Amino acid sequence: MSWTPPVHVLLSPITADDESQIEQLQLKPLLYAAQKDALARAGDDEDDQFFELAKLATGLSIKELDQLKRPDYVSIAQYVHEMSTRPTSHFLESTDGAAVDPDQIQLLQPLNVAGRSLTSLTLEMPVLRATKAMKKLKTAKERAEFITAHCTGLMIPDLDLLTVPDWTQLQVRIDDFLNKPADFFRSATSK
């Protein structure tokens, strides 16, 4: 079940920095680390944030991106919004109707760590000492990265290689682990 980013056919072609014509864009997935950096560069202005993320999603330069007609930019912004807010499950459609194990996370794109290519991650519920350690960290980002690494078995630097939808999918389940009572998990597995 492999996912391929969409191709956006431009309503109005643009001129590349090398003077060639660009008629379509192979969109790219947003990676967690690159998105964090882009949002930090953009500051709090939402338009600036979308522009920075559109650069990542298209691979276009500022000069190239500035040539886009508004409808093409709106289409790219919609893709960026989905990529930034939707979990992996939104992009990967299960066609076989089989029950999905919520603790077995299919990755949008393979993750290359420690010489291995992972297509899924198995989540483990955090132990109490890990949540105590997490609460001592200063920022919400540090706490999220710490507990995500703990629950996935990944190293914190490996998290930067996840796509944003993978990160989002992981956060949904980890939030369950941190905030739901035991009966929630019993009823989910007994169905």
MDTraj code that builds the backbone (N, CA, C; nanometers):
import mdtraj as md
import numpy as np

residues = "MET SER TRP THR PRO PRO VAL HIS VAL LEU LEU SER PRO ILE THR ALA ASP ASP GLU SER GLN ILE GLU GLN LEU GLN LEU LYS PRO LEU LEU TYR ALA ALA GLN LYS ASP ALA LEU ALA ARG ALA GLY ASP ASP GLU ASP ASP GLN PHE PHE GLU LEU ALA LYS LEU ALA THR GLY LEU SER ILE LYS GLU LEU ASP GLN LEU LYS ARG PRO ASP TYR VAL SER ILE ALA GLN TYR VAL HIS GLU MET SER THR ARG PRO THR SER HIS PHE LEU GLU SER THR ASP GLY ALA ALA VAL ASP PRO ASP GLN ILE GLN LEU LEU GLN PRO LEU ASN VAL ALA GLY ARG SER LEU THR SER LEU THR LEU GLU MET PRO VAL LEU ARG ALA THR LYS ALA MET LYS LYS LEU LYS THR ALA LYS GLU ARG ALA GLU PHE ILE THR ALA HIS CYS THR GLY LEU MET ILE PRO ASP LEU ASP LEU LEU THR VAL PRO ASP TRP THR GLN LEU GLN VAL ARG ILE ASP ASP PHE LEU ASN LYS PRO ALA ASP PHE PHE ARG SER ALA THR SER LYS".split()
xyz = np.array([
    [0.0861, -0.1177, 0.0000],
    [0.0000, 0.0000, 0.0000],
    [0.0905, 0.1236, 0.0000],
    [0.1381, 0.1578, -0.1161],
    [0.2322, 0.2684, -0.1285],
    [0.1588, 0.3965, -0.1691],
    [0.2049, 0.5069, -0.1191],
    [0.1452, 0.6353, -0.1500],
    [0.2418, 0.7156, -0.2359],
    [0.1865, 0.7810, -0.3369],
    [0.2656, 0.8678, -0.4231],
    [0.2039, 1.0068, -0.4179],
    [0.2851, 1.1102, -0.3961],
    [0.2297, 1.2455, -0.3948],
    [0.1692, 1.2794, -0.5314],
    [0.0669, 1.3627, -0.5321],
    [0.0021, 1.3964, -0.6585],
    [0.0869, 1.4896, -0.7451],
    [0.0535, 1.4910, -0.8730],
    [0.1107, 1.5866, -0.9680],
    [0.0056, 1.6956, -0.9866],
    [0.0475, 1.8213, -0.9758],
    [-0.0445, 1.9327, -1.0018],
    [-0.0132, 1.9884, -1.1404],
    [-0.1106, 1.9771, -1.2298],
    [-0.0967, 2.0344, -1.3635],
    [-0.1345, 2.1821, -1.3518],
    [-0.0402, 2.2688, -1.3871],
    [-0.0629, 2.4120, -1.3720],
    [-0.1679, 2.4620, -1.4706],
    [-0.2568, 2.5429, -1.4213],
    [-0.3560, 2.6094, -1.5055],
    [-0.2845, 2.7040, -1.6015],
    [-0.1808, 2.7691, -1.5486],
    [-0.0994, 2.8616, -1.6276],
    [0.0472, 2.8269, -1.6047],
    [0.1161, 2.7763, -1.7082],
    [0.2585, 2.7424, -1.6928],
    [0.3407, 2.8631, -1.6472],
    [0.4523, 2.8338, -1.5810],
    [0.5430, 2.9390, -1.5337],
    [0.6814, 2.9141, -1.5922],
    [0.7675, 3.0153, -1.5808],
    [0.9040, 3.0046, -1.6309],
    [0.9971, 2.9710, -1.5153],
    [1.0722, 2.8636, -1.5332],
    [1.1674, 2.8207, -1.4311],
    [1.2869, 2.9156, -1.4273],
    [1.3637, 2.9066, -1.3215],
    [1.4836, 2.9889, -1.3081],
    [1.5813, 2.9656, -1.4233],
    [1.5779, 2.8458, -1.4819],
    [1.6661, 2.8154, -1.5952],
    [1.6023, 2.8495, -1.7305],
    [1.4919, 2.9253, -1.7272],
    [1.4182, 2.9731, -1.8455],
    [1.3336, 2.8655, -1.9139],
    [1.3307, 2.7417, -1.8610],
    [1.2431, 2.6394, -1.9185],
    [1.0999, 2.6638, -1.8691],
    [1.0050, 2.5987, -1.9335],
    [0.8643, 2.6115, -1.8952],
    [0.8285, 2.5019, -1.7962],
    [0.7574, 2.5389, -1.6924],
    [0.7059, 2.4415, -1.5961],
    [0.5552, 2.4343, -1.6178],
    [0.5097, 2.3157, -1.6570],
    [0.3675, 2.2970, -1.6843],
    [0.2985, 2.2134, -1.5773],
    [0.3781, 2.1397, -1.5014],
    [0.3209, 2.0608, -1.3921],
    [0.4230, 2.0489, -1.2799],
    [0.3715, 2.0241, -1.1610],
    [0.4560, 2.0131, -1.0426],
    [0.4331, 1.8789, -0.9755],
    [0.5398, 1.8053, -0.9559],
    [0.5321, 1.6833, -0.8751],
    [0.5397, 1.7288, -0.7303],
    [0.4269, 1.7234, -0.6604],
    [0.4252, 1.7685, -0.5221],
    [0.5017, 1.6703, -0.4344],
    [0.5514, 1.7214, -0.3225],
    [0.6338, 1.6422, -0.2313],
    [0.5646, 1.6358, -0.0955],
    [0.5891, 1.5290, -0.0214],
    [0.5350, 1.5251, 0.1144],
    [0.6121, 1.6222, 0.2039],
    [0.5450, 1.6737, 0.3040],
    [0.6136, 1.7589, 0.4011],
    [0.6751, 1.6699, 0.5076],
    [0.8007, 1.6934, 0.5379],
    [0.8682, 1.6199, 0.6443],
    [0.8617, 1.7007, 0.7735],
    [0.8548, 1.6301, 0.8844],
    [0.8371, 1.6919, 1.0157],
    [0.9421, 1.8009, 1.0432],
    [1.0704, 1.7695, 1.0265],
    [1.1770, 1.8663, 1.0569],
    [1.1711, 1.9861, 0.9631],
    [1.1511, 1.9608, 0.8344],
    [1.1469, 2.0698, 0.7369],
    [1.0281, 2.1616, 0.7645],
    [0.9150, 2.1035, 0.8037],
    [0.7987, 2.1853, 0.8356],
    [0.8260, 2.2727, 0.9582],
    [0.8874, 2.2143, 1.0620],
    [0.9216, 2.2924, 1.1822],
    [1.0094, 2.4110, 1.1452],
    [1.1123, 2.3859, 1.0631],
    [1.2047, 2.4927, 1.0224],
    [1.1333, 2.5998, 0.9399],
    [1.0493, 2.5560, 0.8470],
    [0.9771, 2.6509, 0.7607],
    [0.8835, 2.7386, 0.8426],
    [0.8138, 2.6789, 0.9370],
    [0.7219, 2.7571, 1.0199],
    [0.7978, 2.8538, 1.1101],
    [0.9132, 2.8129, 1.1573],
    [0.9960, 2.9022, 1.2399],
    [1.0432, 3.0224, 1.1569],
    [1.0831, 2.9974, 1.0303],
    [1.1249, 3.1066, 0.9415],
    [1.0099, 3.2022, 0.9120],
    [0.8895, 3.1478, 0.8961],
    [0.7745, 3.2279, 0.8549],
    [0.7197, 3.3144, 0.9675],
    [0.7385, 3.2731, 1.0917],
    [0.6816, 3.3481, 1.2021],
    [0.5327, 3.3183, 1.2158],
    [0.4579, 3.4148, 1.2683],
    [0.3174, 3.3920, 1.3010],
    [0.2195, 3.4237, 1.1887],
    [0.2661, 3.4859, 1.0815],
    [0.1766, 3.5225, 0.9725],
    [0.1367, 3.3976, 0.8919],
    [0.0058, 3.3714, 0.8849],
    [-0.0428, 3.2512, 0.8180],
    [-0.0075, 3.2484, 0.6695],
    [-0.0147, 3.3622, 0.6020],
    [0.0216, 3.3670, 0.4600],
    [0.1693, 3.3329, 0.4404],
    [0.2543, 3.3864, 0.5268],
    [0.3970, 3.3557, 0.5188],
    [0.4224, 3.2075, 0.5458],
    [0.3469, 3.1505, 0.6399],
    [0.3620, 3.0083, 0.6704],
    [0.3263, 2.9235, 0.5485],
    [0.2119, 2.9537, 0.4858],
    [0.1715, 2.8760, 0.3680],
    [0.2717, 2.8921, 0.2552],
    [0.3271, 3.0116, 0.2378],
    [0.4259, 3.0341, 0.1323],
    [0.5503, 2.9485, 0.1560],
    [0.5995, 2.9466, 0.2798],
    [0.7170, 2.8646, 0.3131],
    [0.6895, 2.7166, 0.2903],
    [0.5707, 2.6724, 0.3305],
    [0.5358, 2.5312, 0.3119],
    [0.5130, 2.4986, 0.1640],
    [0.4623, 2.5943, 0.0876],
    [0.4443, 2.5737, -0.0569],
    [0.5809, 2.5569, -0.1243],
    [0.6830, 2.6301, -0.0779],
    [0.8183, 2.6106, -0.1318],
    [0.8639, 2.4666, -0.1088],
    [0.8378, 2.4151, 0.0113],
    [0.8763, 2.2773, 0.0416],
    [0.7989, 2.1766, -0.0432],
    [0.6692, 2.1994, -0.0550],
    [0.5825, 2.1035, -0.1243],
    [0.6058, 2.1006, -0.2751],
    [0.6552, 2.2111, -0.3301],
    [0.6736, 2.2190, -0.4756],
    [0.8186, 2.2109, -0.5188],
    [0.9105, 2.2504, -0.4312],
    [1.0512, 2.2577, -0.4691],
    [1.0817, 2.3806, -0.5532],
    [0.9857, 2.4713, -0.5649],
    [1.0059, 2.5924, -0.6452],
    [1.0832, 2.6974, -0.5661],
    [1.1534, 2.7823, -0.6396],
    [1.2198, 2.8969, -0.5783],
    [1.1151, 3.0053, -0.5503],
    [1.1547, 3.1067, -0.4757],
    [1.0638, 3.2186, -0.4483],
    [1.0208, 3.2835, -0.5793],
    [1.1162, 3.3057, -0.6695],
    [1.0866, 3.3683, -0.7990],
    [0.9869, 3.2849, -0.8795],
    [1.0048, 3.1532, -0.8773],
    [0.9131, 3.0651, -0.9502],
    [0.7754, 3.0629, -0.8846],
    [0.7738, 3.0532, -0.7538],
    [0.6467, 3.0479, -0.6815],
    [0.5669, 3.1770, -0.6994],
    [0.6354, 3.2892, -0.7024],
    [0.5684, 3.4183, -0.7199],
    [0.4981, 3.4316, -0.8549],
    [0.5350, 3.3488, -0.9524],
    [0.4712, 3.3542, -1.0842],
    [0.3390, 3.2783, -1.0900],
    [0.3135, 3.1943, -0.9914],
    [0.1918, 3.1141, -0.9953],
    [0.0682, 3.2017, -0.9991],
    [-0.0275, 3.1608, -1.0798],
    [-0.1578, 3.2273, -1.0794],
    [-0.2282, 3.1830, -0.9513],
    [-0.3137, 3.2686, -0.9015],
    [-0.3788, 3.2439, -0.7727],
    [-0.4493, 3.1079, -0.7665],
    [-0.5251, 3.0639, -0.8687],
    [-0.5903, 2.9319, -0.8580],
    [-0.4901, 2.8170, -0.8399],
    [-0.3748, 2.8232, -0.9066],
    [-0.2728, 2.7199, -0.8874],
    [-0.2192, 2.7251, -0.7442],
    [-0.1964, 2.8449, -0.6927],
    [-0.1458, 2.8586, -0.5563],
    [-0.2485, 2.8060, -0.4556],
    [-0.3767, 2.8332, -0.4787],
    [-0.4822, 2.7853, -0.3890],
    [-0.4841, 2.6321, -0.3870],
    [-0.4664, 2.5698, -0.5037],
    [-0.4613, 2.4230, -0.5101],
    [-0.3426, 2.3698, -0.4293],
    [-0.2284, 2.4337, -0.4429],
    [-0.1089, 2.3917, -0.3683],
    [-0.1294, 2.4160, -0.2193],
    [-0.1911, 2.5285, -0.1845],
    [-0.2185, 2.5589, -0.0436],
    [-0.3141, 2.4551, 0.0166],
    [-0.4104, 2.4081, -0.0613],
    [-0.5012, 2.3033, -0.0124],
    [-0.4238, 2.1743, 0.0155],
    [-0.3326, 2.1404, -0.0755],
    [-0.2490, 2.0219, -0.0548],
    [-0.1648, 2.0396, 0.0722],
    [-0.1032, 2.1563, 0.0884],
    [-0.0203, 2.1852, 0.2060],
    [-0.1050, 2.1748, 0.3331],
    [-0.2267, 2.2271, 0.3284],
    [-0.3158, 2.2215, 0.4455],
    [-0.3467, 2.0763, 0.4821],
    [-0.3821, 1.9956, 0.3821],
    [-0.4086, 1.8535, 0.4095],
    [-0.2848, 1.7830, 0.4635],
    [-0.1723, 1.8087, 0.4011],
    [-0.0465, 1.7462, 0.4424],
    [-0.0103, 1.7878, 0.5855],
    [-0.0487, 1.9088, 0.6262],
    [-0.0142, 1.9623, 0.7578],
    [-0.1113, 1.9217, 0.8671],
    [-0.2333, 1.8826, 0.8301],
    [-0.3355, 1.8608, 0.9328],
    [-0.3942, 1.7206, 0.9351],
    [-0.3791, 1.6446, 0.8291],
    [-0.4423, 1.5128, 0.8205],
    [-0.3451, 1.4028, 0.8590],
    [-0.3975, 1.2969, 0.9226],
    [-0.3119, 1.1826, 0.9547],
    [-0.2873, 1.0962, 0.8314],
    [-0.1920, 1.0093, 0.8408],
    [-0.1566, 0.9187, 0.7327],
    [-0.2776, 0.8420, 0.6810],
    [-0.3655, 0.8023, 0.7713],
    [-0.4826, 0.7231, 0.7313],
    [-0.5680, 0.7958, 0.6277],
    [-0.5652, 0.9275, 0.6255],
    [-0.6387, 1.0052, 0.5256],
    [-0.5834, 0.9802, 0.3848],
    [-0.4538, 0.9605, 0.3764],
    [-0.3871, 0.9444, 0.2468],
    [-0.3823, 0.7980, 0.2014],
    [-0.3777, 0.7065, 0.2974],
    [-0.3722, 0.5639, 0.2652],
    [-0.5099, 0.5039, 0.2873],
    [-0.5717, 0.4629, 0.1823],
    [-0.7043, 0.4035, 0.1936],
    [-0.6923, 0.2524, 0.1948],
    [-0.7484, 0.1922, 0.2973],
    [-0.7497, 0.0462, 0.3055],
    [-0.8630, -0.0050, 0.2180],
    [-0.8295, -0.0894, 0.1225],
    [-0.9301, -0.1383, 0.0290],
    [-0.9767, -0.2794, 0.0617],
    [-0.9077, -0.3472, 0.1513],
    [-0.9449, -0.4855, 0.1775],
    [-1.0481, -0.5006, 0.2896],
    [-1.0832, -0.3917, 0.3573],
    [-1.1833, -0.3957, 0.4624],
    [-1.1370, -0.4636, 0.5900],
    [-1.0106, -0.5002, 0.5977],
    [-0.9577, -0.5677, 0.7165],
    [-0.9507, -0.4695, 0.8333],
    [-0.9642, -0.5243, 0.9537],
    [-0.9528, -0.4415, 1.0729],
    [-0.8109, -0.3867, 1.0815],
    [-0.8014, -0.2633, 1.1219],
    [-0.6713, -0.1981, 1.1317],
    [-0.6292, -0.1941, 1.2778],
    [-0.5084, -0.2378, 1.3061],
    [-0.4529, -0.2327, 1.4411],
    [-0.4067, -0.0894, 1.4653],
    [-0.4702, -0.0171, 1.5594],
    [-0.4339, 0.1228, 1.5820],
    [-0.2918, 0.1429, 1.6344],
    [-0.2302, 0.0344, 1.6823],
    [-0.0934, 0.0441, 1.7334],
    [0.0104, 0.0051, 1.6292],
    [-0.0353, -0.0308, 1.5107],
    [0.0536, -0.0616, 1.3981],
    [0.0305, 0.0507, 1.2959],
    [0.1210, 0.1465, 1.2927],
    [0.1044, 0.2660, 1.2102],
    [0.1730, 0.2466, 1.0758],
    [0.0923, 0.2428, 0.9690],
    [0.1474, 0.2400, 0.8328],
    [0.2063, 0.3776, 0.8047],
    [0.3259, 0.3821, 0.7526],
    [0.3903, 0.5100, 0.7214],
    [0.3558, 0.5526, 0.5800],
    [0.3404, 0.6820, 0.5621],
    [0.3097, 0.7378, 0.4303],
    [0.4239, 0.7111, 0.3333],
    [0.5450, 0.7264, 0.3831],
    [0.6642, 0.6964, 0.3046],
    [0.7617, 0.6203, 0.3934],
    [0.8397, 0.5298, 0.3364],
    [0.9344, 0.4537, 0.4183],
    [1.0293, 0.5460, 0.4957],
    [1.0635, 0.5003, 0.6137],
    [1.1530, 0.5745, 0.7024],
    [1.2843, 0.4974, 0.7084],
    [1.3933, 0.5606, 0.6682],
    [1.5242, 0.4945, 0.6689],
    [1.5989, 0.5306, 0.7967],
    [1.6086, 0.4313, 0.8866],
    [1.6784, 0.4511, 1.0138],
    [1.7657, 0.3300, 1.0431],
    [1.8818, 0.3574, 1.0948],
    [1.9766, 0.2528, 1.1371],
    [1.9956, 0.1465, 1.0290],
    [2.0042, 0.1908, 0.9039],
    [2.0291, 0.0987, 0.7943],
    [1.9094, 0.0141, 0.7534],
    [1.7930, 0.0465, 0.8080],
    [1.6709, -0.0277, 0.7729],
    [1.5691, 0.0678, 0.7121],
    [1.4838, 0.0143, 0.6269],
    [1.3737, 0.0908, 0.5700],
    [1.2445, 0.0413, 0.6332],
    [1.1814, 0.1271, 0.7117],
    [1.0587, 0.0908, 0.7826],
    [0.9374, 0.1418, 0.7061],
    [0.8380, 0.0563, 0.6887],
    [0.7134, 0.0984, 0.6239],
    [0.6009, 0.1123, 0.7258],
    [0.6272, 0.0685, 0.8479],
    [0.5299, 0.0844, 0.9549],
    [0.6042, 0.0923, 1.0881],
    [0.5334, 0.1415, 1.1878],
    [0.5871, 0.1490, 1.3237],
    [0.4878, 0.0832, 1.4183],
    [0.5389, 0.0097, 1.5138],
    [0.4545, -0.0499, 1.6165],
    [0.4667, 0.0358, 1.7415],
    [0.3531, 0.0845, 1.7884],
    [0.3524, 0.1695, 1.9075],
    [0.3378, 0.0853, 2.0339],
    [0.4084, 0.1278, 2.1363],
    [0.3979, 0.0677, 2.2689],
    [0.3437, 0.1737, 2.3642],
    [0.2569, 0.1335, 2.4544],
    [0.2062, 0.2279, 2.5543],
    [0.3222, 0.2738, 2.6419],
    [0.3249, 0.4017, 2.6786],
    [0.4359, 0.4505, 2.7617],
    [0.4228, 0.4017, 2.9054],
    [0.5385, 0.3756, 2.9662],
    [0.5403, 0.3413, 3.1086],
    [0.5353, 0.4704, 3.1893],
    [0.4931, 0.4595, 3.3121],
    [0.4740, 0.5770, 3.3971],
    [0.6028, 0.6580, 3.4130],
    [0.7167, 0.5912, 3.4278],
    [0.8421, 0.6674, 3.4468],
    [0.8727, 0.7540, 3.3237],
    [0.8316, 0.7077, 3.2054],
    [0.8538, 0.7878, 3.0847],
    [0.7649, 0.9124, 3.0850],
    [0.6403, 0.8971, 3.1286],
    [0.5531, 1.0156, 3.1320],
    [0.5985, 1.1136, 3.2390],
    [0.6541, 1.0625, 3.3484],
    [0.7097, 1.1519, 3.4511],
    [0.8285, 1.2297, 3.3944],
    [0.9159, 1.1610, 3.3223],
    [1.0315, 1.2272, 3.2604],
    [0.9846, 1.3283, 3.1557],
    [0.8830, 1.2921, 3.0796],
    [0.8299, 1.3809, 2.9765],
    [0.7814, 1.5125, 3.0387],
    [0.7111, 1.5026, 3.1494],
    [0.6526, 1.6223, 3.2121],
    [0.7593, 1.7190, 3.2619],
    [0.8816, 1.6722, 3.2815],
    [0.9899, 1.7593, 3.3286],
    [1.0530, 1.8411, 3.2164],
    [1.0227, 1.8075, 3.0916],
    [1.0800, 1.8813, 2.9785],
    [1.0112, 2.0166, 2.9648],
    [1.0857, 2.1141, 2.9123],
    [1.0386, 2.2524, 2.9130],
    [0.9272, 2.2833, 2.8141],
    [0.9406, 2.2396, 2.6881],
    [0.8443, 2.2820, 2.5864],
    [0.7533, 2.1667, 2.5441],
    [0.6377, 2.2026, 2.4901],
    [0.5438, 2.1017, 2.4394],
    [0.6089, 2.0204, 2.3276],
    [0.6890, 2.0855, 2.2441],
    [0.7581, 2.0158, 2.1341],
    [0.8542, 1.9107, 2.1905],
    [0.9323, 1.9495, 2.2909],
    [1.0261, 1.8543, 2.3529],
    [0.9518, 1.7372, 2.4159],
    [0.8402, 1.7666, 2.4830],
    [0.7615, 1.6601, 2.5463],
    [0.7040, 1.5658, 2.4404],
    [0.6504, 1.6225, 2.3320],
    [0.5922, 1.5397, 2.2254],
    [0.6985, 1.4525, 2.1595],
    [0.8142, 1.5097, 2.1322],
    [0.9212, 1.4322, 2.0684],
    [0.9732, 1.3232, 2.1616],
    [0.9882, 1.3539, 2.2890],
    [1.0369, 1.2550, 2.3852],
    [0.9424, 1.1353, 2.3937],
    [0.8127, 1.1621, 2.4126],
    [0.7184, 1.0516, 2.4314],
    [0.6960, 0.9766, 2.3003],
    [0.7056, 1.0450, 2.1869],
    [0.6923, 0.9776, 2.0576],
    [0.8092, 0.8827, 2.0359],
    [0.9286, 0.9278, 2.0673],
    [1.0454, 0.8403, 2.0558],
    [1.0290, 0.7196, 2.1490],
    [0.9838, 0.7436, 2.2707],
    [0.9651, 0.6350, 2.3670],
    [0.8636, 0.5318, 2.3152],
    [0.7510, 0.5782, 2.2618],
    [0.6438, 0.4870, 2.2191],
    [0.6754, 0.4158, 2.0877],
    [0.7613, 0.4736, 2.0052],
    [0.7930, 0.4133, 1.8744],
    [0.9228, 0.3346, 1.8747],
    [1.0093, 0.3612, 1.9732],
    [1.1410, 0.2979, 1.9734],
    [1.2400, 0.3683, 1.8819],
    [1.2003, 0.4813, 1.8263],
    [1.2908, 0.5597, 1.7407],
    [1.3760, 0.6516, 1.8270],
    [1.4852, 0.6975, 1.7705],
    [1.5662, 0.8007, 1.8350],
    [1.5033, 0.9358, 1.7994],
    [1.5184, 1.0347, 1.8857],
    [1.4574, 1.1658, 1.8596],
    [1.4999, 1.2225, 1.7235],
    [1.6282, 1.2152, 1.6818],
    [1.6638, 1.2673, 1.5482],
    [1.5917, 1.1942, 1.4334],
    [1.5556, 1.0667, 1.4543],
    [1.4839, 0.9919, 1.3509],
    [1.3444, 1.0489, 1.3261],
    [1.2855, 1.1103, 1.4275],
    [1.1511, 1.1667, 1.4132],
    [1.1467, 1.2734, 1.3045],
    [1.2592, 1.3440, 1.2857],
    [1.2660, 1.4499, 1.1841],
    [1.2425, 1.3974, 1.0438],
    [1.2633, 1.2673, 1.0225],
    [1.2492, 1.2072, 0.8899],
    [1.1069, 1.1627, 0.8596],
    [1.0190, 1.1684, 0.9589],
    [0.8788, 1.1319, 0.9379],
    [0.8085, 1.2359, 0.8521],
    [0.7096, 1.1921, 0.7744],
    [0.6252, 1.2904, 0.7071],
    [0.5342, 1.3524, 0.8127],
    [0.4815, 1.4695, 0.7842],
    [0.3919, 1.5361, 0.8789],
    [0.2664, 1.4516, 0.9039],
    [0.2048, 1.3899, 0.8006],
    [0.0897, 1.3030, 0.8311],
    [0.1254, 1.1849, 0.9222],
    [0.2461, 1.1292, 0.9077],
    [0.2882, 1.0212, 0.9975],
    [0.2977, 1.0738, 1.1408],
    [0.3577, 1.1899, 1.1574],
    [0.3694, 1.2522, 1.2891],
    [0.2298, 1.2735, 1.3479],
    [0.1387, 1.3249, 1.2663],
    [0.0021, 1.3524, 1.3118],
    [-0.0668, 1.2228, 1.3541],
    [-0.0533, 1.1181, 1.2733],
    [-0.1137, 0.9881, 1.3046],
    [-0.0594, 0.9363, 1.4382],
    [0.0702, 0.9469, 1.4585],
    [0.1306, 0.9016, 1.5840],
    [0.0773, 0.9803, 1.7034],
    [0.0618, 1.1119, 1.6855],
    [0.0170, 1.1955, 1.7976],
    [-0.1247, 1.1607, 1.8409],
    [-0.2101, 1.1240, 1.7457],
    [-0.3477, 1.0863, 1.7790],
    [-0.3477, 0.9647, 1.8717],
    [-0.2705, 0.8631, 1.8356],
    [-0.2685, 0.7412, 1.9168],
    [-0.1957, 0.7629, 2.0489],
    [-0.0872, 0.8378, 2.0473],
    [-0.0132, 0.8644, 2.1715],
    [-0.0999, 0.9454, 2.2669],
    [-0.1811, 1.0358, 2.2134],
    [-0.2746, 1.1113, 2.2971],
    [-0.3719, 1.0148, 2.3667],
    [-0.4174, 0.9122, 2.2935],
    [-0.5010, 0.8092, 2.3568],
    [-0.4253, 0.7445, 2.4726],
    [-0.3006, 0.7051, 2.4480],
    [-0.2198, 0.6403, 2.5516],
    [-0.2072, 0.7276, 2.6764],
    [-0.1910, 0.8572, 2.6557],
    [-0.1670, 0.9483, 2.7674],
    [-0.2940, 0.9873, 2.8424],
    [-0.4085, 0.9813, 2.7749],
    [-0.5288, 1.0402, 2.8342],
    [-0.6493, 0.9485, 2.8495],
    [-0.6473, 0.8307, 2.7906],
    [-0.7638, 0.7416, 2.7983],
    [-0.7425, 0.6369, 2.9082],
    [-0.8530, 0.5952, 2.9732],
    [-0.8427, 0.4907, 3.0761],
    [-0.8279, 0.3518, 3.0128],
    [-0.7934, 0.2552, 3.0952],
    [-0.7709, 0.1178, 3.0477],
    [-0.8928, 0.0613, 2.9750],
    [-1.0139, 0.0923, 3.0222],
    [-1.1348, 0.0385, 2.9579],
    [-1.1471, 0.0813, 2.8120],
    [-1.0951, 0.1974, 2.7774],
    [-1.0976, 0.2428, 2.6374],
    [-1.0247, 0.1430, 2.5478],
    [-0.9140, 0.0919, 2.5949],
    [-0.8326, -0.0006, 2.5161],
    [-0.8917, -0.1423, 2.5183],
    [-0.9550, -0.1794, 2.6293],
    [-1.0222, -0.3095, 2.6350],
    [-1.1379, -0.3150, 2.5372],
    [-1.2189, -0.2116, 2.5343],
    [-1.3360, -0.2111, 2.4465],
    [-1.2944, -0.2014, 2.3005],
    [-1.1846, -0.1346, 2.2741],
    [-1.1368, -0.1215, 2.1360],
    [-1.0863, -0.2550, 2.0826],
    [-1.0284, -0.3367, 2.1686],
    [-0.9728, -0.4651, 2.1222],
    [-1.0750, -0.5770, 2.1281],
    [-1.1856, -0.5591, 2.2015],
    [-1.2836, -0.6675, 2.2143],
    [-1.3891, -0.6638, 2.1034],
    [-1.3857, -0.5632, 2.0176],
    [-1.4853, -0.5517, 1.9107],
    [-1.4551, -0.6444, 1.7975],
])
top = md.Topology()
chain = top.add_chain()
for i, resn in enumerate(residues, 1):
    res = top.add_residue(resn, chain, resSeq=i)
    for name in ("N", "CA", "C"):
        top.add_atom(name, md.element.get_by_symbol(name[0]), res)
traj = md.Trajectory(xyz[None], top)
